[in-house]
């Protein structure tokens, strides 16, 4: 690898140097899209020069002059990507999307130039061969092994022709994934459902109606606008009494990005074909095999066995729920359709279990849930404290910043919260990092949580649904993973663990949302301050299994669809992608007229524009660990500092520096037992009665 001239960069570009703000928080106010573009291009050139120096060294390859040198390389590029990647997801603009389209293939080529460099791999291979004779500590040995595997899976052992073709494939895939994500964002915005007559919104709360009016105003249109969230199911369907509007919303959701200017069907097909070709080039049968080579599951057979064990009971539970809903709908003279499911399911929940989701919302005001719920649980369990820093600004006026300290006052890092939906923000909820913790680099974590909650109208509080409360606790679990990191090397920091393990700590954190000591601290009526009545809490618990048939089946359908797409080979006949999707669902036994997959092909962002290709199974794979860990917490007294300290030190803090299942065993004392998950999802008990 030869050094490359560094492109010209504006002298006032704030990304050129390490931020002097607390914890290296990026100086967002001074960063423009052009600054990002300059820094990304300059950062790639700078890292290529750094790597070229490693390769050119006349000294024999050592851990320090090769592997550690690689860990230290790319400081500017890392800093620029952290900012650019976050703002393109959260505050995207036409110019940012243009830069993203330009830079994505360049970044793919940059990564290949490093990982496909034979001379560099020869040095890493030499260190790997002697790693056990170098006197390295366990984390350093693991770092060598991870680098070696990264390079092998990236194609380092290919010949010249193979490396050239792989580079072409990676650049094309980078461009295609960017196109898919941008198509989806624009298609989702275009598919938002307009409503002229407020009477059609009957059933929605005043706050939800006001939010729909605000959404229309923000877009410069008259009336009301119902924006679409990322999954197939749209929360408003549970409350809208107007059946035709429910149908319109449901169809708009399922048909997103499947025709017209932003059609993702050909994009998805091309992505899977290129991934299949890349897998064969690397010596694997399918893309799924490539992904699973670097996972805790290890093989497609293991994934298939786990998923297949859940399908029959999930279908049976969903059918039992459908029968109940059909009877309730028939009383209204309605033959139930998919767009009716959420509405009648909510009615059953309210009538059978006395749980009215809309009546719960006044007890879940965003700021109170966050400070008196999420933060409160983290302080009780881990000793962490959160102090608002209004003097520090984020990348958008809605973003808030908290400084995090330990129980003894020691600095931990920064937590940013960006909770509201808006135009230019991709759907869903996620956590990411602006700065990763590393003892080698002397950095502490700066993490951000993104949600897509409808912001309260001017002067009105933002109220959450129970699902949104769970989502906030879930995403904060990822944040805790990043904030708790205590590793030497950035390669292992925080959430840098296998894809089928990363959801585990976040899923565990959901348990505290309804934990009495936590719920009683935050669930208070926004106007009266009265606590959520005990009878309602009991009803929520009683209703826990209602809807699990639908929820598990829609998830399994999406998971099995992901697997089907990523088990194809280059010569596989696909035909129309939507027809392929239907065949895949039918063959897996999860095609159900009333239960669409949680994500259909054209808006399955996780696998076509995210990091979950052939890995969407990770959520339920991680949930096996999660459910068993919840049992461990309960067996040991629940929300106790002793439990939190052990979980934090043995699992959260180590990130990817140890084998993830070994970290689990260090907490649980044994391998995971799947029984708690089966009980949780109603897969080990009889289905709900009709």
C-alpha positions, -999 to 999 in steps of 0.1 A, spaced: 0 0 0 14 34 -10 7 67 7 -18 90 -9 -17 128 -9 -41 143 16 -69 163 0 -71 200 8 -90 207 39 -103 241 51 -81 254 79 -112 262 100 -126 226 97 -134 217 134 -130 180 127 -93 184 119 -84 184 156 -95 166 187 -124 185 202 -116 205 233 -151 201 246 -157 178 276 -151 141 267 -142 152 231 -179 160 223 -179 171 187 -184 209 183 -216 204 163 -225 241 160 -194 247 138 -196 216 116 -210 218 81 -217 190 56 -187 203 36 -165 199 67 -177 163 70 -169 156 34 -134 171 36 -126 153 68 -138 120 55 -117 122 23 -87 135 43 -91 109 69 -91 81 44 -59 94 29 -43 99 63 -51 64 74 -37 49 41 -5 68 48 -4 55 84 -9 19 72 16 23 44 42 32 71 33 0 90 38 -20 59 70 -2 49 87 -9 82 119 -28 79 115 -42 114 100 -76 119 63 -76 126 55 -73 163 23 -68 182 32 -31 189 44 -21 154 17 -38 136 -15 -46 155 -14 -17 180 -3 6 152 -34 -4 133 -55 3 164 -40 38 166 -45 46 129 -74 65 114 -81 90 142 -94 117 118 -115 92 98 -130 77 129 -139 112 142 -154 123 109 -174 90 104 -188 93 140 -203 127 132 -213 120 96 -229 87 102 -250 100 131 -262 132 113 -271 114 81 -294 92 102 -308 119 123 -309 152 104 -305 142 68 -306 168 40 -303 166 2 -267 177 5 -258 151 32 -275 124 11 -254 135 -19 -222 133 1 -232 99 14 -237 86 -21 -203 100 -31 -184 88 -1 -199 53 5 -181 36 -24 -149 54 -16 -151 42 20 -157 6 8 -126 9 -15 -106 24 14 -115 -6 37 -106 -30 10 -73 -13 3 -63 -20 39 -77 -55 44 -67 -68 10 -31 -56 12 -10 -88 11 20 -72 28 -1 -60 57 -18 -93 61 16 -110 60 26 -90 91 -6 -97 109 -4 -134 100 31 -135 114 20 -119 147 -9 -143 148 13 -173 144 34 -164 174 8 -148 196 10 -173 224 48 -169 227 48 -131 229 39 -127 266 7 -108 257 -22 -104 281 -55 -121 273 -71 -90 257 -41 -85 235 -41 -121 223 -78 -117 215 -70 -85 196 -45 -104 174 -71 -132 168 -98 -107 159 -77 -88 134 -66 -120 118 -102 -132 115 -114 -98 102 -88 -99 74 -95 -135 65 -133 -129 62 -125 -97 43 -107 -118 16 -70 -113 26 -62 -148 13 -76 -142 -22 -53 -140 -52 -50 -107 -72 -80 -114 -94 -101 -124 -65 -91 -92 -46 -99 -71 -75 -134 -86 -80 -140 -84 -42 -132 -47 -43 -157 -41 -71 -184 -60 -52 -178 -42 -20 -180 -8 -37 -212 -17 -55 -228 -31 -23 -219 1 -4 -236 22 -31 -266 -1 -32 -271 -1 6 -269 37 6 -295 38 -22 -318 14 -3 -317 35 28 -322 68 10 -351 53 -10 -367 41 21 -365 74 39 -379 93 10 -406 67 3 -417 67 39 -420 104 40 -439 104 7 -462 76 20 -473 95 51 -511 94 51 -529 128 48 -562 134 66 -585 163 58 -614 156 80 -606 156 118 -636 133 123 -615 105 106 -591 107 136 -618 96 160 -602 74 186 -568 92 188 -559 111 219 -559 150 217 -521 148 219 -519 124 190 -543 146 169 -522 177 178 -490 158 167 -507 149 134 -515 186 128 -480 196 137 -466 170 113 -488 185 85 -477 220 94 -440 210 93 -445 196 58 -464 227 47 -497 208 40 -532 214 52 -550 192 77 -533 163 94 -505 139 85 -499 105 99 -463 96 95 -452 60 91 -428 43 116 -403 17 103 -421 -16 111 -452 -29 93 -475 -23 122 -484 13 129 -493 22 165 -522 44 154 -541 14 141 -548 3 176 -570 34 182 -584 47 150 -621 39 147 -623 48 110 -618 14 93 -611 29 59 -583 51 73 -569 20 91 -568 3 57 -551 32 40 -524 34 67 -518 -4 66 -515 -5 29 -493 26 28 -470 9 53 -468 -25 35 -463 -10 1 -435 15 9 -406 16 -15 -422 -11 -37 -429 10 -68 -422 43 -85 -393 66 -80 -381 50 -48 -387 13 -57 -364 -9 -36 -373 -42 -52 -345 -42 -78 -321 -27 -52 -328 -55 -28 -324 -82 -54 -291 -68 -66 -278 -65 -31 -285 -102 -23 -270 -113 -56 -238 -94 -50 -236 -107 -14 -240 -143 -27 -213 -138 -53 -190 -123 -26 -197 -153 -3 -187 -177 -30 -156 -158 -38 -146 -160 -1 -152 -198 -1 -186 -199 16 -218 -214 3 -240 -184 11 -238 -149 27 -254 -163 58 -225 -187 62 -201 -157 60 -220 -139 87 -223 -168 110 -186 -175 109 -182 -145 131 -211 -150 155 -220 -169 187 -244 -192 167 -216 -203 144 -237 -222 119 -269 -219 99 -280 -252 112 -280 -238 148 -300 -208 137 -325 -231 118 -329 -254 148 -337 -225 171 -362 -208 147 -379 -240 137 -385 -249 173 -405 -217 177 -426 -217 146 -454 -242 153 -463 -228 188 -461 -192 174 -485 -200 146 -508 -218 170 -508 -189 194 -514 -164 166 -543 -185 153 -558 -186 187 -556 -149 190 -571 -144 155 -601 -165 165 -607 -143 195 -604 -112 174 -626 -126 147 -654 -131 172 -651 -96 186 -650 -80 151 -680 -101 140 -701 -83 167 -694 -51 147 -703 -68 115 -667 -69 104 -648 -97 88 -614 -91 102 -585 -80 80 -549 -73 88 -556 -36 93 -582 -45 120 -559 -67 141 -543 -40 163 -577 -22 168 -595 -53 180 -565 -67 199 -564 -34 218 -602 -38 225 -596 -73 239 -568 -61 260 -590 -34 275 -620 -56 280 -604 -88 291 -575 -75 310 -587 -39 318 -556 -24 301 -564 6 279 -531 16 262 -542 52 256 -553 56 293 -517 46 303 -500 74 283 -506 102 308 -486 82 333 -456 80 309 -444 115 304 -411 114 285 -389 134 308 -402 117 339 -397 82 324 -362 92 315 -350 108 347 -371 90 373 -372 57 355 -343 50 332 -317 71 350 -331 61 384 -327 23 376 -292 29 364 -283 47 396 -298 20 418 -282 -8 399 -249 6 388 -243 37 409 -244 59 377 -255 95 380 -267 118 352 -263 155 353 -279 177 327 -254 198 307 -275 225 290 -242 243 282 -233 215 257 -252 213 224 -260 185 201 -265 183 163 -302 194 166 -320 217 190 -340 186 203 -308 168 214 -300 170 251 -268 162 268 -261 146 302 -227 141 320 -224 107 335 -204 100 366 -199 70 388 -211 65 424 -177 78 437 -179 109 414 -154 96 388 -161 108 353 -177 82 330 -187 100 298 -216 118 281 -251 106 272 -270 123 244 -308 119 239 -325 126 206 -360 113 211 -384 130 186 -394 120 151 -388 146 124 -383 149 86 -348 138 77 -346 112 105 -346 75 97 -372 54 113 -368 31 143 -347 35 174 -310 30 179 -278 38 199 -245 49 185 -213 65 196 -195 97 189 -165 87 210 -156 51 221 -139 43 253 -103 31 251 -74 31 275 -50 30 246 -63 62 232 -73 78 265 -109 83 255 -141 81 275 -175 73 259 -199 97 243 -230 78 233 -264 88 218 -299 73 219 -323 80 191 -361 73 192 -389 84 169 -415 96 195 -442 121 184 -433 154 201 -460 170 222 -476 201 207 -462 235 218 -464 237 256 -477 202 259 -459 173 275 -447 144 254 -465 112 264 -453 77 256 -470 44 250 -460 14 271 -442 1 240 -422 34 237 -413 31 274 -399 -3 268 -380 9 237 -364 37 257 -353 12 284 -340 -11 256 -320 15 238 -306 28 271 -293 -8 276 -272 -3 246 -261 31 260 -251 14 292 -230 -11 273 -211 18 257 -208 39 289 -196 9 310 -168 0 287 -134 -5 303 -112 -20 277 -78 -11 263 -84 -14 226 -111 5 206 -117 -26 186 -134 -41 217 -152 -10 231 -187 -11 243 -211 -27 218 -183 -41 196 -195 -77 201 -210 -102 177 -243 -92 162 -261 -120 178 -249 -109 213 -252 -71 211 -290 -71 218 -286 -91 249 -277 -64 274 -303 -40 260 -330 -66 263 -320 -73 299 -324 -36 307 -361 -37 296 -369 -57 328 -366 -26 349 -394 -7 331 -421 -25 351 -400 -33 381 -420 -20 411 -393 0 426 -387 18 392 -423 19 379 -435 35 411 -409 62 408 -418 74 373 -453 62 364 -473 92 378 -501 110 361 -488 141 342 -516 163 356 -524 150 390 -491 133 400 -511 102 412 -492 70 408 -503 43 383 -529 23 402 -518 -11 415 -548 -27 398 -536 -14 364 -501 -27 370 -516 -61 379 -537 -60 347 -506 -52 326 -489 -83 340 -520 -104 335 -521 -92 298 -484 -101 293 -490 -131 271 -519 -115 251 -505 -106 217 -473 -127 220 -486 -150 193 -488 -121 168 -456 -105 181 -435 -137 178 -450 -147 145 -444 -113 128 -408 -113 142 -401 -149 130 -415 -141 96 -391 -112 92 -362 -133 105 -369 -162 82 -373 -138 53 -339 -124 61 -325 -160 61 -342 -168 28 -327 -138 10 -292 -146 23 -292 -183 16 -295 -177 -21 -266 -186 -44 -255 -165 -75 -274 -188 -98 -306 -188 -78 -337 -178 -98 -355 -151 -79 -381 -135 -102 -402 -108 -87 -388 -100 -52 -423 -97 -37 -432 -131 -51 -399 -145 -37 -408 -131 -4 -442 -148 -4 -427 -181 -14 -401 -178 14 -428 -172 40 -449 -201 28 -420 -225 27 -410 -215 63 -446 -220 75 -450 -184 86 -472 -169 59 -503 -156 75 -530 -134 59 -535 -114 91 -499 -112 103 -475 -96 79 -437 -98 86 -425 -71 109 -405 -59 79 -412 -67 43 -384 -67 18 -386 -32 5 -384 -16 39 -363 -41 57 -337 -16 66 -319 -38 91 -307 -62 65 -304 -42 33 -291 -9 47 -279 -19 82 -257 -44 99 -282 -72 103 -279 -90 70 -285 -127 78 -284 -116 114 -319 -105 122 -323 -138 142 -299 -121 167 -328 -105 186 -344 -138 196 -310 -156 199 -300 -128 224 -333 -131 241 -325 -166 252 -296 -151 272 -317 -122 283 -346 -142 297 -322 -165 316 -304 -134 330 -337 -119 341 -342 -151 361 -307 -146 376 -315 -111 387 -347 -122 403 -331 -151 420 -306 -128 435 -328 -100 448 -334 -79 417 -324 -43 417 -294 -45 440 -260 -29 436 -242 -62 441 -260 -76 411 -254 -45 390 -217 -44 399 -212 -80 389 -232 -76 356 -213 -44 348 -178 -57 356 -181 -91 341 -202 -84 310 -209 -48 302 -173 -35 309 -155 -62 289 -172 -54 256 -157 -77 229 -124 -83 248 -135 -117 259 -156 -145 243 -192 -132 248 -206 -166 259 -177 -168 284 -188 -134 297 -224 -147 300 -211 -177 320 -191 -155 342 -224 -139 353 -248 -169 352 -224 -196 362 -235 -219 333 -246 -219 297 -280 -203 289 -312 -222 295 -339 -216 268 -368 -224 291 -373 -189 305 -377 -175 270 -402 -202 260 -423 -193 291 -420 -156 284 -433 -159 249 -460 -184 257 -443 -211 237 -441 -235 266 -477 -231 277 -511 -234 261 -522 -207 237 -546 -180 248 -582 -193 253 -607 -183 226 
